[in-house]
Amino acid sequence: MLTVYVQYSQKHNKIYIGYTSDLENRIRSHNELGTNGFTLKFRPWNILFTADYPTKTEAIIREKQLKGGKGRA
């Protein structure tokens, strides 16, 4: 099972969209453990949306939809 998630940094008015097989640890990585990358610069992050998908292919398709113009709206 894979989870597609949308995070929001209110402090910086930024959105991040991703997918993971371990949501709890992934969110912890974005907010506490990560040492480099995009999300490090815009902490803290809050979860806005999650959805579970049975396959990686389905999760990637949904992630790409959300990252597109209509998905972000």
C-alpha atoms as one frame of an Amber mdcrd trajectory, in Angstrom:
protein
   0.000   0.000   0.000   1.306   3.437  -0.950   0.094   6.789   0.307   0.012
   9.960  -1.758   0.224  13.016   0.468   0.048  16.793   0.253   1.859  18.922
   2.808   1.622  22.647   3.385   4.108  25.030   4.973   2.023  27.905   6.274
   5.125  29.825   7.326   6.430  29.876   3.740   3.160  29.336   1.810   4.565
  26.261   0.021   2.972  22.954  -1.002   4.787  19.638  -1.320   3.283  16.533
  -2.946   4.780  13.065  -2.685   4.111   9.373  -2.133   5.485   6.844   0.322
   5.009   3.365   1.741   5.611   4.663   5.293   3.777   7.938   5.847   4.657
   8.391   9.521   8.414   8.119   8.951   8.266  10.162   5.755   6.543  13.051
   7.522   9.045  12.837  10.370  11.823  13.006   7.789  10.338  16.164   6.246
   9.894  17.883   9.613  12.772  16.619  11.761  15.244  14.111  10.363  16.031
  15.289   6.848  19.369  17.047   6.356  19.030  18.247   2.751  16.462  18.851
   0.042  13.500  21.072  -0.704  11.426  20.320   2.389  14.243  21.158   4.806
  14.104  24.845   3.833  10.374  25.249   4.427   9.703  23.567   7.780   7.315
  23.037   9.510   4.957  21.007   7.311   1.330  20.083   7.960  -0.559  17.311
   6.181  -3.473  18.559   4.059  -4.431  15.398   2.185  -3.668  11.684   2.051
  -4.972   8.871  -0.148  -3.950   5.205  -0.252  -3.320   3.250  -3.454  -2.663
  -0.474  -3.873   0.122  -0.144  -6.443   3.070   2.136  -7.063   1.806   2.851
 -10.572  -1.525   4.145  -9.264   0.210   6.273  -6.619   2.544   7.828  -9.194
  -0.363   8.599 -11.534  -2.261  10.354  -8.721   0.856  12.236  -7.589   1.384
  13.540 -11.135  -2.282  14.574 -11.366  -1.964  16.555  -8.146   1.262  18.192
  -9.299  -0.407  19.345 -12.515  -2.175  22.687 -12.783  -5.683  21.334 -12.191
  -4.517  19.162  -9.304  -2.948  22.078  -7.450  -6.139  24.086  -7.786
